[in-house]
Amino acid sequence: MDKIKTWLDGTEYKEYSIEIASADASFRKYYRLRGKGENTFLLMDASLEKESLHPFLDVTQRLHKVGVLAPQIYKQDLQEGYLILEDFGDTNLLSQLTQESFEALYIQAIEQIILMQKADTKGLPLYDKDFLHFEMDLMGEWYLQKLLGWCLDEAQQKLLAQTLDTISEVVLSQPQGVFVHRDFHSRNIMLTSQGALGIIDYQDAMCGALTYDLVSLLKDCYISYEREKIEKLALIFRDKKGLDVADEVFLKWFDFMGLQRHIKVLGIFSRLWLRDGKEGYLGDIPLTLSYVRETASRYKETEDFAKMLKDLTSKQ
């Protein structure tokens, strides 16, 4: 922190106190700068991940242009890797979700997805088939092999490959070309003191499938609700988007997008522990796994995969 304090000494924030605010799954860290009274700002320390700053600045501008409440940027030093940002506070959506509140809060967040999907996607990386598979392959390597110690036989490898192909086909069959936040879940949505939703952690945005951010929100890896209510909310999104598509078709898009995301996340959570020493994410694997097993068991194309996964993860 000494290096940060030295940097702050050369800014108008030199008299502000500094305290740890949070860290995320990357190597970025966040500090709260507190002035006199209620005046606070966030300092993003991306000094170990400077390459993430240009995308963050770019995507922030795209979101501001369509009216999304992304943090204002008050100062930037790309050489050192520091940004001074608007502070949305400590209250994230996860902390406010209850059986009584979640439907209204999720509808509020759905409105933000619809707003984000109006953002310019020119130049953003494409969420194409190769990238969908690159992400899903993380499960086989980091979760099944390295965390659980499984070495799949030839038949299992064939079944896995066929399943991943089927998932990507369904994902790519839905409308494409929209802004995708890629991590739009309850920990990355802040509830401001004015009751608005502030959006953070969007620097990895891509251009991809219609339902990606929706499934990130409604099938959150950190909290879950009854499927019937989640389906109802998913269809509210469809209706608000004005899509003329049958319930069954839209929910299949939604479910298969969820399979892609949660298969990926099983690999990412495992890697965060095995490679990066971040043990906390291990506790989030059971819910993520349950999403995959439950959803895969619902469809004929993926039921064999669900059975295989159940056998491989029976103790999870």
C-alpha positions in Angstrom: 0.0 0.0 0.0 3.0 2.3 0.4 3.3 2.6 -3.3 -0.3 3.7 -3.6 0.1 6.2 -0.8 3.1 7.7 -2.6 1.1 8.0 -5.8 -1.8 9.6 -4.0 0.6 12.2 -2.5 0.9 13.6 -6.0 -2.8 14.0 -6.5 -5.7 16.0 -5.1 -6.6 13.0 -2.9 -3.4 13.1 -0.8 -5.3 14.1 2.3 -7.8 11.2 2.0 -7.6 8.2 4.3 -7.3 4.8 2.5 -8.8 1.5 3.5 -9.2 -1.9 1.8 -12.6 -2.1 0.0 -12.5 -5.4 -1.9 -10.6 -7.7 -4.3 -12.1 -9.7 -7.1 -11.2 -13.0 -8.9 -8.5 -11.2 -10.9 -5.4 -9.5 -9.6 -7.2 -6.1 -9.2 -7.7 -4.6 -5.8 -9.9 -1.8 -4.6 -9.4 0.8 -1.9 -11.8 3.3 -0.5 -10.5 6.9 -0.2 -12.4 8.7 2.5 -12.3 12.5 2.8 -14.0 14.7 5.3 -17.6 14.0 5.9 -19.3 11.5 3.6 -17.0 12.1 0.6 -15.6 8.8 -0.7 -14.0 7.5 -3.9 -12.7 4.1 -5.0 -9.1 3.5 -6.1 -8.8 0.6 -8.5 -5.3 -0.9 -8.3 -4.7 -2.7 -11.5 -0.9 -2.4 -11.3 -0.6 -6.2 -11.7 -3.1 -6.2 -14.6 -2.6 -3.0 -16.5 -3.8 -4.5 -19.7 -7.3 -4.5 -18.2 -7.5 -0.7 -17.9 -8.0 0.1 -21.6 -11.0 -2.3 -21.9 -12.4 -0.9 -18.7 -12.2 2.7 -19.9 -13.6 1.7 -23.3 -16.6 -0.3 -21.9 -17.4 2.4 -19.3 -17.8 4.9 -22.1 -20.0 2.5 -24.1 -22.3 2.0 -21.0 -22.5 5.6 -20.1 -23.7 6.4 -23.7 -26.8 4.2 -23.2 -27.5 5.4 -19.7 -26.2 2.5 -17.7 -25.0 3.5 -14.2 -21.4 2.6 -14.5 -18.9 4.4 -12.2 -17.6 7.8 -13.3 -13.8 7.9 -13.7 -12.2 10.9 -12.1 -8.5 10.2 -12.5 -6.4 7.7 -14.4 -2.8 6.7 -14.5 -2.4 4.0 -17.0 1.3 3.8 -16.6 1.1 3.0 -12.9 -2.2 1.1 -13.2 -4.5 3.2 -11.0 -7.9 4.7 -11.5 -10.0 6.9 -9.2 -13.7 5.9 -9.5 -17.1 6.9 -8.3 -17.9 4.9 -5.1 -21.3 3.1 -5.3 -20.9 2.0 -1.6 -20.7 -1.5 0.0 -24.2 -2.8 -0.7 -24.3 -5.3 -3.4 -27.5 -7.0 -4.7 -26.6 -10.3 -3.1 -26.9 -8.8 0.4 -30.4 -7.5 -0.4 -31.9 -10.6 -2.0 -34.6 -12.4 0.0 -37.6 -14.5 -0.8 -39.7 -11.4 -0.6 -37.4 -9.0 -2.5 -35.7 -11.0 -5.2 -38.3 -10.8 -7.9 -38.6 -7.0 -7.8 -34.8 -6.6 -7.6 -34.3 -9.0 -10.5 -36.8 -7.2 -12.7 -34.9 -4.0 -11.9 -31.7 -5.7 -13.0 -33.3 -7.1 -16.1 -34.1 -3.5 -17.1 -30.3 -2.9 -16.9 -29.6 -5.8 -19.1 -32.0 -4.5 -21.7 -30.2 -1.1 -21.4 -26.8 -2.7 -21.7 -27.8 -4.5 -24.8 -28.3 -1.2 -26.5 -24.6 -0.4 -26.1 -22.3 -0.3 -29.1 -20.5 -3.6 -29.7 -18.2 -2.5 -32.5 -14.7 -3.9 -31.9 -15.7 -6.0 -28.9 -14.4 -9.6 -29.0 -16.9 -12.1 -30.5 -18.4 -14.8 -28.3 -18.1 -17.3 -31.2 -18.1 -21.1 -31.2 -14.3 -21.3 -30.6 -14.5 -19.1 -27.5 -17.6 -20.9 -26.2 -15.6 -24.2 -26.4 -12.4 -22.6 -25.0 -14.4 -21.7 -21.9 -16.2 -25.0 -21.5 -13.0 -26.9 -21.9 -11.9 -25.4 -18.6 -14.2 -27.8 -16.8 -12.5 -30.9 -18.2 -9.0 -29.7 -17.4 -9.4 -27.9 -14.1 -12.4 -29.4 -12.5 -12.6 -33.0 -13.6 -8.9 -33.7 -14.1 -7.0 -31.5 -11.7 -9.5 -31.0 -8.9 -11.3 -34.3 -8.9 -8.5 -36.4 -10.3 -10.6 -38.1 -13.1 -9.0 -39.3 -16.4 -11.9 -39.7 -18.8 -12.0 -42.9 -20.9 -12.5 -42.8 -24.6 -16.3 -43.1 -24.4 -16.6 -40.4 -21.7 -14.4 -38.1 -23.8 -16.6 -38.7 -26.8 -19.8 -38.0 -24.8 -18.4 -34.8 -23.4 -17.3 -33.5 -26.8 -20.7 -34.3 -28.3 -22.5 -32.6 -25.4 -20.4 -29.4 -25.7 -21.0 -29.3 -29.4 -24.8 -29.6 -28.8 -24.6 -26.8 -26.2 -22.8 -24.4 -28.4 -25.2 -25.1 -31.3 -28.2 -24.2 -29.2 -26.4 -21.1 -27.8 -25.5 -19.9 -31.3 -29.1 -20.6 -32.6 -30.4 -17.7 -30.5 -30.0 -14.0 -31.4 -26.4 -12.9 -31.3 -24.5 -9.6 -31.6 -25.6 -7.9 -28.3 -23.4 -6.5 -25.6 -22.5 -9.1 -23.0 -21.2 -8.0 -19.6 -20.0 -11.6 -19.0 -20.3 -11.5 -15.2 -23.6 -9.9 -14.5 -24.4 -11.5 -11.1 -25.5 -10.2 -7.7 -21.9 -9.4 -6.5 -21.3 -7.1 -9.4 -24.5 -5.1 -9.1 -24.4 -2.4 -6.4 -27.4 -0.9 -4.8 -26.7 2.8 -4.4 -28.0 4.9 -1.5 -30.6 6.3 -4.0 -31.9 2.8 -4.8 -30.4 2.7 -8.3 -28.3 -0.3 -9.6 -24.7 0.5 -10.2 -22.9 -1.9 -12.6 -19.2 -2.9 -12.1 -16.6 -5.4 -13.3 -17.5 -5.2 -17.0 -14.1 -4.8 -18.5 -14.2 -8.3 -20.1 -17.4 -7.5 -22.1 -17.9 -9.2 -25.4 -20.4 -9.3 -28.3 -22.5 -12.5 -28.0 -25.8 -14.2 -27.2 -29.0 -12.6 -26.1 -29.4 -14.7 -22.9 -25.9 -14.7 -21.5 -26.3 -11.9 -19.0 -29.8 -13.0 -18.2 -28.7 -16.4 -17.1 -25.7 -14.9 -15.2 -28.3 -12.9 -13.2 -31.1 -15.5 -12.7 -28.9 -18.6 -12.3 -26.4 -16.9 -10.0 -23.5 -19.0 -8.8 -23.9 -17.5 -5.3 -27.6 -17.8 -4.7 -30.6 -19.7 -6.2 -34.4 -19.6 -6.3 -37.2 -21.9 -7.4 -37.0 -22.8 -11.0 -40.6 -21.9 -11.6 -40.0 -18.3 -10.5 -36.7 -18.1 -12.5 -38.5 -19.2 -15.6 -41.2 -16.6 -15.1 -38.5 -13.9 -14.8 -36.7 -15.1 -17.9 -39.9 -14.8 -19.8 -40.5 -11.3 -18.5 -37.1 -10.4 -20.1 -38.3 -12.0 -23.4 -41.5 -9.9 -23.3 -39.7 -6.7 -22.4 -37.4 -7.3 -25.4 -40.4 -7.8 -27.6 -39.3 -11.2 -28.8 -41.8 -13.3 -30.7 -40.6 -16.7 -29.6 -42.3 -19.5 -27.9 -41.8 -20.1 -24.1 -40.3 -23.6 -24.8 -37.8 -22.2 -27.3 -36.7 -19.2 -25.3 -36.3 -21.3 -22.1 -34.2 -23.8 -24.0 -31.9 -20.9 -25.2 -31.8 -19.8 -21.6 -31.0 -23.2 -20.2 -28.3 -24.1 -22.7 -26.7 -20.7 -22.2 -26.7 -21.6 -18.5 -25.0 -24.9 -19.2 -22.3 -23.2 -21.1 -21.7 -20.7 -18.4 -21.8 -23.0 -15.5 -19.6 -25.7 -17.1 -17.1 -22.9 -17.7 -17.4 -21.7 -14.1 -16.7 -25.1 -12.6 -13.4 -24.9 -14.3 -12.8 -21.3 -13.3 -13.6 -21.8 -9.6 -11.3 -24.9 -9.6 -8.5 -22.9 -11.2 -8.9 -20.0 -8.8 -8.1 -22.5 -6.0 -5.5 -24.7 -7.7 -3.6 -22.0 -9.5 -4.3 -18.8 -7.6 -4.8 -20.1 -4.1 -8.3 -18.5 -3.8 -10.0 -21.1 -1.6 -13.2 -19.3 -1.1 -14.6 -20.2 -4.5 -14.6 -23.9 -3.7 -17.6 -23.3 -1.6 -19.5 -22.1 -4.7 -18.9 -25.2 -6.7 -21.8 -27.3 -5.3 -24.5 -24.8 -6.4 -22.8 -24.4 -9.8 -22.6 -28.1 -10.2 -26.3 -28.5 -9.2 -27.3 -26.1 -12.0 -25.4 -28.2 -14.6 -26.8 -31.5 -13.4 -30.4 -30.3 -13.0 -30.5 -28.5 -16.4 -28.7 -31.2 -18.3 -31.1 -33.8 -17.0 -34.1 -31.9 -18.4 -33.1 -32.3 -22.1 -32.8 -35.5 -24.2 -29.7 -34.1 -25.9 -27.8 -33.8 -22.6 -29.3 -36.4 -20.3 -26.5 -38.9 -20.8 -24.0 -36.1 -19.9 -26.0 -35.5 -16.8 -25.8 -39.2 -15.8 -22.0 -39.2 -16.4 -21.5 -36.1 -14.5 -23.5 -37.5 -11.6 -21.3 -40.6 -11.5 -18.1 -38.5 -11.6 -19.2 -36.0 -9.0 -21.4 -38.2 -6.7 -19.5 -37.0 -3.6 -19.7 -33.3 -4.5 
